[in-house]
Amino acid sequence: MERTLNSELTDKIGEPVRTAGWVSIRRDHGKLIFLDVRDRSGEVQCVVTPKAEDALAVAKTLRPQWVVEIEGEVKERPENMKGAGVCGGVELVARRIAVLSQAEELPFDMAAELNLDTHLDYLPLTLRTKRSRDIFTMQAAILDAYRRSLIAQGFTEFAAPALVGGDAEGGAAAFKVEYFNDAVAFLATSPQLYKQIMVGPFERAFTVAKIFRAEKSATTRHLSEATCIDFEMGFVENEHAVMRALERSIRDVVEEVSRTHADMFERFGTTPPLTPEHFPVLTLQEALKALGKKEAPDMEPEDERGICEWAKKERGSDFIFITRFPTKKRAFYTYEDPAEAPYSRGFDLLFRGLEINSGAQRIHDQAMLVERMRDRGLDPQKFRYYLQAFKYGMPPHGGCSTGLERFTARMLEIPNVKEATAFPRDMNRIDVRLSD
Protein backbone atom coordinates (compact mmCIF):
# COMPACT_ATOMS: atom_id res chain seq x y z
CA MET A 1 0.00 0.00 0.00
CA GLU A 2 1.44 3.39 -1.01
CA ARG A 3 1.71 6.19 1.50
CA THR A 4 -1.12 8.75 1.50
CA LEU A 5 -0.46 12.33 2.56
CA ASN A 6 -2.72 13.78 5.24
CA SER A 7 -4.09 16.39 2.81
CA GLU A 8 -5.28 13.59 0.53
CA LEU A 9 -7.30 11.78 3.20
CA THR A 10 -10.49 13.75 2.48
CA ASP A 11 -10.65 11.91 -0.87
CA LYS A 12 -10.23 8.50 0.80
CA ILE A 13 -13.26 8.34 3.11
CA GLY A 14 -14.15 4.73 3.83
CA GLU A 15 -10.89 3.45 2.34
CA PRO A 16 -7.86 1.78 3.94
CA VAL A 17 -4.73 3.96 3.84
CA ARG A 18 -1.16 4.13 5.08
CA THR A 19 0.16 7.41 6.45
CA ALA A 20 3.39 8.47 8.13
CA GLY A 21 4.58 11.46 10.11
CA TRP A 22 5.51 12.97 13.47
CA VAL A 23 3.32 12.71 16.56
CA SER A 24 2.46 16.24 17.69
CA ILE A 25 0.14 15.41 20.57
CA ARG A 26 -1.14 12.27 22.31
CA ARG A 27 -4.40 12.50 24.27
CA ASP A 28 -5.75 9.61 26.38
CA HIS A 29 -9.53 9.55 26.90
CA GLY A 30 -10.68 6.49 28.78
CA LYS A 31 -10.08 3.49 26.57
CA LEU A 32 -9.40 5.63 23.51
CA ILE A 33 -6.15 7.30 22.46
CA PHE A 34 -6.12 10.27 20.10
CA LEU A 35 -3.01 11.24 18.14
CA ASP A 36 -2.33 14.37 16.12
CA VAL A 37 0.12 13.32 13.42
CA ARG A 38 1.91 15.81 11.14
CA ASP A 39 3.36 15.31 7.69
CA ARG A 40 4.45 17.86 5.10
CA SER A 41 0.87 18.58 4.08
CA GLY A 42 -0.71 19.13 7.50
CA GLU A 43 -2.03 17.36 10.60
CA VAL A 44 -4.66 14.67 11.00
CA GLN A 45 -6.27 13.21 14.09
CA CYS A 46 -5.86 9.47 14.50
CA VAL A 47 -8.13 7.47 16.79
CA VAL A 48 -6.91 4.25 18.40
CA THR A 49 -9.62 2.01 19.90
CA PRO A 50 -9.49 -1.20 21.98
CA LYS A 51 -10.57 -3.10 18.86
CA ALA A 52 -7.03 -2.68 17.52
CA GLU A 53 -5.19 -4.21 20.48
CA ASP A 54 -1.70 -4.15 18.97
CA ALA A 55 -2.10 -0.58 17.75
CA LEU A 56 -3.39 0.49 21.17
CA ALA A 57 -0.41 -1.07 22.90
CA VAL A 58 1.98 0.88 20.65
CA ALA A 59 -0.03 4.10 21.00
CA LYS A 60 0.37 3.98 24.79
CA THR A 61 4.15 4.30 24.36
CA LEU A 62 4.11 7.25 21.96
CA ARG A 63 5.43 10.70 22.85
CA PRO A 64 5.67 14.00 20.92
CA GLN A 65 8.02 13.93 17.89
CA TRP A 66 8.10 10.14 17.61
CA VAL A 67 7.98 9.18 13.93
CA VAL A 68 5.27 6.67 13.12
CA GLU A 69 3.63 4.84 10.27
CA ILE A 70 -0.10 4.23 10.63
CA GLU A 71 -2.49 2.03 8.67
CA GLY A 72 -6.22 2.43 9.12
CA GLU A 73 -9.53 3.57 7.67
CA VAL A 74 -10.51 7.17 6.92
CA LYS A 75 -13.74 8.28 8.58
CA GLU A 76 -15.67 11.52 8.09
CA ARG A 77 -16.03 13.44 11.34
CA PRO A 78 -19.47 14.66 12.51
CA GLU A 79 -20.31 18.17 11.32
CA ASN A 80 -20.03 19.65 14.84
CA MET A 81 -16.55 18.14 15.28
CA LYS A 82 -14.97 19.24 12.02
CA GLY A 83 -11.97 21.43 12.73
CA ALA A 84 -9.78 23.81 10.79
CA GLY A 85 -6.82 22.77 8.67
CA VAL A 86 -6.32 20.56 5.65
CA CYS A 87 -7.55 17.44 7.46
CA GLY A 88 -10.13 18.90 9.84
CA GLY A 89 -13.09 17.10 8.25
CA VAL A 90 -11.76 13.54 8.59
CA GLU A 91 -9.96 11.31 11.06
CA LEU A 92 -7.99 8.12 10.71
CA VAL A 93 -9.09 5.07 12.72
CA ALA A 94 -5.83 3.20 13.28
CA ARG A 95 -5.49 -0.53 12.78
CA ARG A 96 -1.71 -0.76 12.88
CA ILE A 97 1.00 1.56 14.21
CA ALA A 98 4.72 1.10 13.59
CA VAL A 99 7.35 3.23 15.28
CA LEU A 100 9.95 4.41 12.74
CA SER A 101 11.97 6.53 15.17
CA GLN A 102 11.77 7.41 18.85
CA ALA A 103 12.35 10.89 20.30
CA GLU A 104 13.79 11.79 23.67
CA GLU A 105 11.65 13.74 26.13
CA LEU A 106 11.33 17.30 24.84
CA PRO A 107 13.17 20.03 26.79
CA PHE A 108 10.09 22.29 26.73
CA ASP A 109 6.47 22.41 25.62
CA MET A 110 6.49 22.92 21.86
CA ALA A 111 3.35 25.05 22.17
CA ALA A 112 4.95 27.41 24.69
CA GLU A 113 6.20 30.88 23.77
CA LEU A 114 10.00 30.71 23.89
CA ASN A 115 12.55 33.50 24.16
CA LEU A 116 14.61 33.94 21.01
CA ASP A 117 17.86 32.46 22.37
CA THR A 118 16.10 29.27 23.51
CA HIS A 119 14.37 29.06 20.12
CA LEU A 120 17.73 29.38 18.35
CA ASP A 121 19.60 27.04 20.73
CA TYR A 122 17.13 24.27 19.86
CA LEU A 123 16.59 25.24 16.22
CA PRO A 124 16.75 21.67 14.85
CA LEU A 125 13.70 21.06 17.04
CA THR A 126 11.91 24.44 17.05
CA LEU A 127 11.91 24.66 13.26
CA ARG A 128 9.22 21.98 13.50
CA THR A 129 6.77 24.29 15.31
CA LYS A 130 3.75 25.61 13.45
CA ARG A 131 5.08 29.15 13.80
CA SER A 132 8.42 28.34 12.20
CA ARG A 133 6.85 26.27 9.47
CA ASP A 134 4.56 29.20 8.68
CA ILE A 135 7.48 31.64 8.54
CA PHE A 136 9.53 29.59 6.11
CA THR A 137 6.54 28.55 4.03
CA MET A 138 5.84 32.27 3.66
CA GLN A 139 9.49 32.93 2.81
CA ALA A 140 9.47 30.25 0.12
CA ALA A 141 6.29 31.77 -1.33
CA ILE A 142 7.84 35.26 -1.34
CA LEU A 143 10.92 34.01 -3.15
CA ASP A 144 8.92 32.02 -5.70
CA ALA A 145 6.55 34.92 -6.48
CA TYR A 146 9.42 37.43 -6.68
CA ARG A 147 11.36 35.17 -9.05
CA ARG A 148 8.33 34.61 -11.29
CA SER A 149 7.58 38.34 -11.39
CA LEU A 150 11.11 39.19 -12.52
CA ILE A 151 11.08 36.47 -15.18
CA ALA A 152 7.74 37.84 -16.44
CA GLN A 153 9.42 41.26 -16.73
CA GLY A 154 12.14 39.84 -18.99
CA PHE A 155 14.91 39.19 -16.46
CA THR A 156 17.26 36.21 -16.75
CA GLU A 157 18.48 34.50 -13.58
CA PHE A 158 22.16 33.75 -13.01
CA ALA A 159 24.23 32.37 -10.13
CA ALA A 160 26.50 35.00 -8.57
CA PRO A 161 29.78 33.99 -6.89
CA ALA A 162 30.21 34.09 -3.12
CA LEU A 163 34.01 34.37 -3.35
CA VAL A 164 35.33 37.62 -4.78
CA GLY A 165 38.75 39.13 -5.33
CA GLY A 166 40.18 42.63 -5.05
CA ASP A 167 38.80 44.43 -2.03
CA ALA A 168 35.17 43.38 -2.46
CA GLU A 169 33.23 46.61 -3.16
CA GLY A 170 35.50 48.80 -1.07
CA GLY A 171 32.57 49.57 1.22
CA ALA A 172 30.99 47.28 3.80
CA ALA A 173 33.27 45.25 6.06
CA ALA A 174 34.14 41.97 4.36
CA PHE A 175 35.29 38.54 5.58
CA LYS A 176 38.77 37.64 4.33
CA VAL A 177 39.47 34.21 2.88
CA GLU A 178 43.15 33.30 3.01
CA TYR A 179 43.38 30.29 0.73
CA PHE A 180 44.45 31.37 -2.73
CA ASN A 181 48.09 31.56 -3.81
CA ASP A 182 49.61 34.97 -3.09
CA ALA A 183 46.17 36.60 -2.86
CA VAL A 184 43.47 37.34 -0.34
CA ALA A 185 39.85 36.76 -1.40
CA PHE A 186 36.68 37.88 0.32
CA LEU A 187 33.18 36.60 0.90
CA ALA A 188 30.88 38.72 -1.25
CA THR A 189 29.16 41.62 0.49
CA SER A 190 26.89 41.90 -2.56
CA PRO A 191 26.52 40.42 -6.06
CA GLN A 192 26.47 44.00 -7.35
CA LEU A 193 29.52 44.01 -9.63
CA TYR A 194 28.54 40.71 -11.23
CA LYS A 195 24.93 41.62 -11.95
CA GLN A 196 26.17 44.82 -13.61
CA ILE A 197 28.44 42.70 -15.80
CA MET A 198 25.41 40.54 -16.68
CA VAL A 199 23.62 43.57 -18.12
CA GLY A 200 26.10 43.17 -21.00
CA PRO A 201 24.85 39.76 -22.17
CA PHE A 202 21.24 39.88 -20.97
CA GLU A 203 20.23 43.55 -20.47
CA ARG A 204 18.04 42.41 -17.57
CA ALA A 205 19.47 39.97 -15.03
CA PHE A 206 18.75 38.85 -11.47
CA THR A 207 20.24 36.57 -8.87
CA VAL A 208 19.28 35.12 -5.48
CA ALA A 209 22.56 35.40 -3.64
CA LYS A 210 24.11 34.86 -0.23
CA ILE A 211 25.87 37.97 1.05
CA PHE A 212 28.26 38.30 3.99
CA ARG A 213 28.88 41.34 6.19
CA ALA A 214 31.61 41.49 8.83
CA GLU A 215 30.08 44.49 10.59
CA LYS A 216 30.20 44.49 14.38
CA SER A 217 26.41 44.68 14.64
CA ALA A 218 24.13 42.64 16.87
CA THR A 219 20.68 44.12 16.40
CA THR A 220 17.18 42.93 15.53
CA ARG A 221 17.82 43.90 11.87
CA HIS A 222 21.40 42.76 11.15
CA LEU A 223 22.82 39.41 10.03
CA SER A 224 26.36 38.34 9.13
CA GLU A 225 24.97 36.12 6.36
CA ALA A 226 21.82 37.03 4.48
CA THR A 227 19.96 36.23 1.27
CA CYS A 228 19.31 38.97 -1.26
CA ILE A 229 17.21 39.10 -4.40
CA ASP A 230 19.17 41.41 -6.70
CA PHE A 231 18.28 42.62 -10.15
CA GLU A 232 19.90 44.94 -12.67
CA MET A 233 18.39 46.38 -15.86
CA GLY A 234 19.79 48.24 -18.84
CA PHE A 235 18.55 51.21 -20.87
CA VAL A 236 17.03 53.15 -17.98
CA GLU A 237 16.45 56.91 -18.04
CA ASN A 238 16.84 57.24 -14.28
CA GLU A 239 16.27 55.41 -11.00
CA HIS A 240 12.48 55.56 -11.40
CA ALA A 241 12.59 52.83 -14.05
CA VAL A 242 14.15 50.53 -11.46
CA MET A 243 11.61 51.62 -8.85
CA ARG A 244 8.74 50.76 -11.20
CA ALA A 245 10.11 47.26 -11.84
CA LEU A 246 10.62 46.75 -8.11
CA GLU A 247 7.15 48.04 -7.29
CA ARG A 248 5.61 45.57 -9.74
CA SER A 249 7.55 42.69 -8.19
CA ILE A 250 6.57 43.70 -4.65
CA ARG A 251 2.93 44.02 -5.66
CA ASP A 252 3.04 40.62 -7.39
CA VAL A 253 4.53 39.06 -4.23
CA VAL A 254 1.92 40.60 -1.93
CA GLU A 255 -0.93 39.58 -4.22
CA GLU A 256 0.32 35.97 -4.34
CA VAL A 257 0.96 35.47 -0.62
CA SER A 258 -2.28 37.22 0.31
CA ARG A 259 -4.19 34.81 -1.90
CA THR A 260 -2.42 31.61 -0.86
CA HIS A 261 -1.55 32.27 2.79
CA ALA A 262 -4.31 34.45 4.24
CA ASP A 263 -4.47 32.08 7.23
CA MET A 264 -0.87 32.89 8.16
CA PHE A 265 -1.54 36.61 8.44
CA GLU A 266 -4.40 35.79 10.80
CA ARG A 267 -2.25 33.49 12.94
CA PHE A 268 0.45 36.17 13.23
CA GLY A 269 -2.08 38.82 14.19
CA THR A 270 -1.46 40.99 11.14
CA THR A 271 -2.94 41.69 7.73
CA PRO A 272 -1.68 41.58 4.14
CA PRO A 273 0.29 44.74 3.34
CA LEU A 274 -1.38 47.77 1.81
CA THR A 275 -0.17 48.26 -1.77
CA PRO A 276 -1.76 51.27 -3.49
CA GLU A 277 -1.54 51.74 -7.25
CA HIS A 278 1.66 53.74 -6.76
CA PHE A 279 3.88 53.57 -3.69
CA PRO A 280 4.52 57.01 -2.18
CA VAL A 281 7.87 58.61 -3.01
CA LEU A 282 9.62 61.21 -0.85
CA THR A 283 13.10 62.61 -1.03
CA LEU A 284 15.20 62.11 2.08
CA GLN A 285 14.80 65.74 3.07
CA GLU A 286 11.02 65.66 2.44
CA ALA A 287 10.75 62.59 4.66
CA LEU A 288 12.74 64.19 7.47
CA LYS A 289 10.67 67.37 7.17
CA ALA A 290 7.44 65.34 7.43
CA LEU A 291 8.81 63.94 10.69
CA GLY A 292 9.78 67.37 11.97
CA LYS A 293 13.48 66.51 11.75
CA LYS A 294 16.44 68.58 10.57
CA GLU A 295 18.36 67.75 7.43
CA ALA A 296 20.57 64.65 7.74
CA PRO A 297 22.62 62.43 5.39
CA ASP A 298 20.55 59.33 6.19
CA MET A 299 17.62 58.00 8.22
CA GLU A 300 17.82 56.52 11.67
CA PRO A 301 15.78 53.39 12.53
CA GLU A 302 13.24 55.54 14.40
CA ASP A 303 12.90 57.73 11.29
CA GLU A 304 12.18 54.66 9.14
CA ARG A 305 9.45 53.59 11.54
CA GLY A 306 8.00 57.10 11.70
CA ILE A 307 7.85 57.71 7.96
CA CYS A 308 6.23 54.30 7.42
CA GLU A 309 3.53 55.23 9.92
CA TRP A 310 3.09 58.47 7.97
CA ALA A 311 2.81 56.57 4.65
CA LYS A 312 0.17 54.22 6.01
CA LYS A 313 -1.89 57.01 7.54
CA GLU A 314 -1.54 59.63 4.80
CA ARG A 315 -1.15 57.51 1.66
CA GLY A 316 -2.70 54.14 2.59
CA SER A 317 0.55 52.29 1.89
CA ASP A 318 2.74 49.93 3.90
CA PHE A 319 5.59 50.73 1.46
CA ILE A 320 7.39 54.01 0.78
CA PHE A 321 10.33 54.98 -1.44
CA ILE A 322 12.94 57.40 -0.10
CA THR A 323 15.12 59.02 -2.78
CA ARG A 324 17.89 61.58 -3.28
CA PHE A 325 20.43 60.49 -0.70
CA PRO A 326 23.74 62.37 -0.66
CA THR A 327 26.07 60.79 -3.20
CA LYS A 328 28.89 60.53 -0.67
CA LYS A 329 26.71 58.24 1.48
CA ARG A 330 26.04 55.76 -1.33
CA ALA A 331 28.21 53.12 -3.02
CA PHE A 332 30.91 54.28 -5.45
CA TYR A 333 29.01 53.09 -8.54
CA THR A 334 25.89 55.20 -7.75
CA TYR A 335 25.11 57.73 -10.48
CA GLU A 336 24.98 61.46 -9.80
CA ASP A 337 23.77 63.86 -12.47
CA PRO A 338 25.89 67.03 -12.26
CA ALA A 339 22.71 69.13 -12.21
CA GLU A 340 21.47 67.19 -9.17
CA ALA A 341 24.68 67.27 -7.10
CA PRO A 342 25.32 66.59 -4.26
CA TYR A 343 22.42 64.13 -4.40
CA SER A 344 22.47 60.73 -6.09
CA ARG A 345 19.93 58.79 -8.06
CA GLY A 346 19.70 56.23 -5.29
CA PHE A 347 16.69 55.08 -3.30
CA ASP A 348 15.57 52.89 -0.42
CA LEU A 349 12.27 51.03 -0.12
CA LEU A 350 10.88 50.92 3.42
CA PHE A 351 8.26 48.41 4.51
CA ARG A 352 6.46 48.57 7.83
CA GLY A 353 9.23 50.51 9.51
CA LEU A 354 12.30 48.82 8.01
CA GLU A 355 14.47 49.29 4.93
CA ILE A 356 14.11 46.10 2.88
CA ASN A 357 15.60 47.30 -0.41
CA SER A 358 18.27 49.67 -1.64
CA GLY A 359 18.90 50.60 -5.26
CA ALA A 360 20.01 53.23 -7.75
CA GLN A 361 20.86 54.18 -11.27
CA ARG A 362 24.53 53.25 -11.77
CA ILE A 363 27.45 54.97 -13.43
CA HIS A 364 27.82 53.48 -16.91
CA ASP A 365 30.70 55.62 -18.22
CA GLN A 366 34.09 54.01 -17.64
CA ALA A 367 36.04 57.26 -17.14
CA MET A 368 33.47 58.57 -14.66
CA LEU A 369 33.53 55.27 -12.80
CA VAL A 370 37.32 55.25 -12.52
CA GLU A 371 37.28 58.85 -11.32
CA ARG A 372 34.71 57.98 -8.63
CA MET A 373 36.85 55.04 -7.48
CA ARG A 374 39.86 57.30 -7.09
CA ASP A 375 37.80 59.90 -5.23
CA ARG A 376 36.82 57.14 -2.77
CA GLY A 377 40.42 56.01 -2.29
CA LEU A 378 39.91 52.82 -4.29
CA ASP A 379 42.47 51.42 -6.70
CA PRO A 380 40.90 50.95 -10.16
CA GLN A 381 43.56 48.35 -10.94
CA LYS A 382 41.92 46.06 -8.39
CA PHE A 383 38.64 46.41 -10.29
CA ARG A 384 40.07 45.87 -13.79
CA TYR A 385 38.03 42.67 -14.27
CA TYR A 386 34.78 44.52 -13.48
CA LEU A 387 35.76 47.55 -15.55
CA GLN A 388 35.97 45.46 -18.72
CA ALA A 389 32.17 45.58 -18.91
CA PHE A 390 32.36 49.37 -19.18
CA LYS A 391 35.39 49.44 -21.43
CA TYR A 392 33.47 47.51 -24.07
CA GLY A 393 30.14 49.35 -23.93
CA MET A 394 27.54 49.53 -21.14
CA PRO A 395 24.12 51.20 -21.45
CA PRO A 396 22.63 53.43 -18.75
CA HIS A 397 21.47 50.92 -16.15
CA GLY A 398 20.33 50.48 -12.58
CA GLY A 399 19.14 47.92 -10.11
CA CYS A 400 18.42 47.10 -6.52
CA SER A 401 18.65 44.47 -3.78
CA THR A 402 15.88 43.13 -1.53
CA GLY A 403 16.75 41.39 1.73
CA LEU A 404 14.71 38.19 1.81
CA GLU A 405 14.85 37.78 5.59
CA ARG A 406 13.86 41.40 6.23
CA PHE A 407 11.03 41.17 3.70
CA THR A 408 9.74 38.00 5.38
CA ALA A 409 10.00 39.48 8.88
CA ARG A 410 8.03 42.58 7.94
CA MET A 411 5.46 40.59 5.95
CA LEU A 412 4.44 38.75 9.14
CA GLU A 413 5.48 41.59 11.50
CA ILE A 414 8.13 39.51 13.25
CA PRO A 415 10.20 41.83 15.48
CA ASN A 416 13.60 40.15 14.99
CA VAL A 417 14.98 39.27 11.56
CA LYS A 418 16.80 36.28 13.06
CA GLU A 419 13.49 34.47 13.54
CA ALA A 420 12.91 34.88 9.80
CA THR A 421 16.28 33.25 9.06
CA ALA A 422 16.39 29.46 8.94
CA PHE A 423 19.93 29.27 10.31
CA PRO A 424 20.96 32.77 11.46
CA ARG A 425 24.59 33.85 11.68
CA ASP A 426 25.72 36.99 13.47
CA MET A 427 28.69 38.03 15.56
CA ASN A 428 27.22 36.13 18.55
CA ARG A 429 26.06 32.88 16.93
CA ILE A 430 26.95 30.30 14.31
CA ASP A 431 24.44 27.55 15.13
CA VAL A 432 25.46 27.75 18.82
CA ARG A 433 26.11 30.83 20.90
CA LEU A 434 29.76 31.71 20.42
CA SER A 435 30.04 32.96 23.99
CA ASP A 436 29.56 29.34 25.08
N, C-alpha and C positions, 0 to 999 in steps of 0.2 A: 504494500500500500504506500503510495507516494505521500509525502508530507503536504499538509494543507496549511496555508497561512491563516492566522486568526481573522484577517479581514475578509477571507473567502468563505467563512463558515456560514454566513447568512444565506449563501446559495446552496448549502448542503443540509438543510433541515431534514431530519429523519434518516440521514445517511451515516454510515460508519466512516470515521476519519482518523488520521494520525497527525497530531500537532507536536510542536516542540518549542521550548522557550525557557525563560527564567521565571521562577516563582517570585512574585512581588509580595504577596500577602497570603497567609494561611489563617483561616477562621474555623474554629471548631464549634459546632452547634449540635449538642446532643450526640446522636449517632452519625450525624452528617459532618463532612469536612468540605469546606469551600476553599478553592484556590484561585487567586488571580494570577494568570500566567501571561507574560509579555513576550512577544516576538517583534520583528522589525516593523510589522504592520499595525500593532496595537495590542490591547489586553483583552482577554476573554476570561469569564468566570467558569471554572470547572467544578462540578459537583461530584463528590465521591460518597457512595451510599454503602450500607452494609451488604447489599447484594453482590458487590464486587469485593470479596474478602481480601484478595491479594492486593488489589489497588488501595484499599483502605489501610492495610497494614503499612504499605509504603508511604501513603499520605501522612500518616501519623509521625513519620520521621522527618518530614520536609521542613525546611527553614527558608527564609528569604534569600534569594540569589542562587539557590540550588538550580541546576539545569536539568530539565526533565523532558521526557518524551511521553506523550499521553495518547492512548487510543480510546475511542468512545463514540457515542452517538450525539449528534447535534439536535438540541431541542429548542423550540421557540419559547421565549419567556412570556409569562402573562403580561398583558398590556400595562398593568399598574406597576410592574417590576422592571420594565425596560429602562435601561440607563443610557447615559451619553456614551460617546465613543464609537469606534468602528464596529465593535462587537456587542454593543449594549442590548441588542434585541434577541440574542441567542445565548445559550450556555452549552457547555460540553459535559455530558454525563460520562464520567470516566469508567472504563472497563479494565484498563491496564495502565500502570504507571511504571516507567523505567527511569532510574536516576542516571543521568549522563555525567554529572559532575557535582560534587558537594562543595559547599561554601562554609567557611568558618563563621562564627558568630560575628555579626556586624558591629563595628565600633560605635555606632550611633544609629538612631532612628532615621531611616532614609527620607521620611516625610518631614523631619524637623528642619527648621530654618538654621543653617549653619553660618558661622562667620567665614569670611573669605579665605583666611589662611587654612582653616580646617578643610574647607571645600577643596582647596588646591593641594593640600598635603595628601588627600585621599582621592585625587582626581581619577585614577583608574577605576574607582568605585563610583564616585559622585557623578561622573559623566553619564551614568546609567539612570539618573533621576529624570523625572518628567520635565523638570525645568531645564536641565542641561540639554536634553534631547530636543526640546522645543527651540532653544537658542541656536543649536547647530543645524537643525532642520531649516530654520529661518535663514541662517547664514548661507546654506547651500542654495536655497531658493533665490536669495539676493544675487549671489554670484551667477547662477544660471540665467536669471532674467537680464542681468547687466550684460553678460556675454552675448546673449541673443539679440539684445537691443543694438549693441555695437556692430555686430555682424550685419544686421538689417540696415544699418547706416553705411555699409560699405567698408567696414574695417576688417583687416586681416590679422589674425592672432599669430604671435610668434613667442618663442621661449627666450626670455632675457637671461643673461648669465648672472650668477651670484658672486663670482670671483671677478674682480676688476683690477686693472693695473694703474700706473700713474699714481695720482693722489686722490683717487675716487673723484668726487666733484669739487674738491677743494673747499667744501662747506661744512656740512654736518660731521661730527666726530665719527670716525670709521674704525672698524676692527682690523688690525693688521694680521696678515697671514704670512708667516715666515716659512716658506716651503720651497719656493722656486729658486733656481740657480741665480745667484748674484742679483736678486730683485725681491722687493717686498710687494706683495699683493694685498688687496683689501676685500672685505665682504662689502657688497654693493649697498650703498645708502639709498639708491634709487636706480631704476632702469632707464633713467632719463636720456643719457647720451646714446643708448642703443636704440631707443624708440625713435629718436630724431634721425639716426642713421636709416632706420627702416622706412622713413618717409620717402627716401630715395627710390627704393624698389616698389613700394606699395601705395604711396601717397597717404593712405590712412592705415594705421597699424595700432594694435593694442597688445598688452601682455598682462597676465596675472602673475605677479612677481613677489618673491620674498625680499624684504629689505631689512637692513641691519643698522642700528644706530647705537654708538658707544657713548651716548650722552649720560651724564650722571644724574638721571632723573628717575624718581620713584613716586609717581603720581597716579591718580585714577585714570589718566589719559595717555600715559606713555608706555611703550614697550621697547625692548631691545631688538626684538624680531617681530616683524609685522607683515601682513599681506596687503599689497596694493594692486588696484586695478588701474592701469595707466594706459592712456591713449594719446596719440599724436596725429595731427591731420595737416595736410598741405593745402596751399592756395587759399589761405585765410586773409581777410582784409584787416582784421584786428582780433582782439581777445574775445569779442562777443560771438564770433562764429564758434569758438570752442565752447563757450558758455551755453549756446543753443544746443549743441550736440550733447553736452553733459546733462542739461535740463531734460532733454528727451529721454535719455537713459534713466535718469532718476525717476521720472514720471512712469516710465515703463516698468521699472522695478516695483514701485509703490503699487501700481495697478495690479501687478501679478501677485504680490504677496498678500495684498488686501483681499483678493479674490480667493486664493487658495488656503490662506492661513488666518482667517478672521478669528478663529477660536483662540489662537495664540495671543492676539492683542487683548482679548477678553481675560485670559488667564494672567497676563502680566499687568492688568489694570490700566491699560492704555488704549489708544485708538489708532487706526491707520493715519499716517501723516497727511496734513493738509497740503495739497499741491494745486495752487491756482493755475490759470492758463499761462501766466508768466510769473516766474519767481521775482520778488522785489530785488532791485539793484540799488545799492548806495555806495558812494565813494567812502573811503575810510574816514575822511574828515566829516562827511555828512552823517555817518553812523555815530561818530563820537559826539557831534553836535546834538543829535537826537537824544543822546544819553546825558546831555548836559556836561560833557567832558571837554577838556582842552585838547588842542591838537597834539597828536602823538604819532610816532613812526609805526605803531602796530597796536593790536588790541590785546588786552589782558583777558584771562578766562572769564572774569566777572563781566567784562564788556561784551563778550560773545554771548553769554547767557542773557544779558540785558537787551541786546539788539534783536535776539531771537524772540524774546517776549514781545518786543515792539512789533516785529514782523507778523507775529500771530494775531496780535490785537488789532493792528492798523491795516494789515494787508491780507489777513486770512491765510497766512502761509507758515508752514513749519520750516521752510527753507529761505535763505536770503544770501545773495551774492554781495560781497564786499570787494570793491575795486580800487584802483589807483593808490597802491602802496608805494612808498618811496623806493626808487630803484635801488638804492644802496642797501635796502633791507631784503632784497630778493636775490635769487641765484644769479650767477654771472651771465647766464645765457638769456635772461629775461629782456625783452625788447623795450626800449624807450624811444619814443618819437621825440626828436629835438624840440618840437613845438609844445610838448607835454612835460618836459623836464621840470622838476626832478622826480616826476612820477612815472611809474612803469605801467605797462599793459598787463599787469598781473591781477589775479583775483583769488579769493577764497570763497568756498561755499560752506555756510554754517547750517547746521541742522539740529534743532532742539537744544541750542546752547553750546554746541561744540563744532569746531572746524573739522569737517570730514574730507575736504577736497581742497587742493591748491593747484592753480594752473596759470597759464600766461600765453601770450604770443611770444615767440622766441626770436632771437637774432638769427637772421639767415645769411647775412653778408659775412664772408670770411674775415675781411680786414677789420670790420667792426667787432667781430667776436674776439679776434686776437687782441685788439686794443683793450677790450673789456677785461680779458684775462690778465693782461699786464697791469691794468688799473687795480685789480684785486690782488696783486702780488702772486699770481699764478704763472707758471712757466708753460707757455704754449707748446714747447717741445714735448712736454709730458702728455699733451693732448693731440699729438700729431695724427694718431690713428683716427680719432673722432673728427678732426678737422678735414680729413679727406672728403667727407660727405659734402662739405661746404666748398672745398676747392674745386669740385667737379659738378657744381650746380645744385642749389637747394632752393625751393620756392619759399615764399613767406609761409610760415607754419606756426602751429601752437598746439598745446595739449594740456593735460592735467592728470592728477593722481588722486584716487579715492581710497581711503583706508578702509578695508573690509571690516576689520574688527570694530572700528569706531562707528561705521555705518550700521552695523548690526546692533551695537550697544544702544545707539540712539533710536533705532527702529522700535525696540522693545523697552526703551527707557530704563536700561540697566545702568546703575550709577558708576560701575568700574569696568573699564574696557577689558580687564584681565578675565572677567567672567565670560566675556564674549570671544575669548581666545581658547582654542581647544587645549593647547599646551603652552601657556604663557612663559615668556622669558623676559626678565628684567634684571637690574643690577643686584636684586636680592634673591632671585630664584631661577634655577634651571632644573625643572622637575621638583627638586627638594629645595628647602630654604638653605641658602648658602651660608647663613650664619650658624647653621647646625654643624 
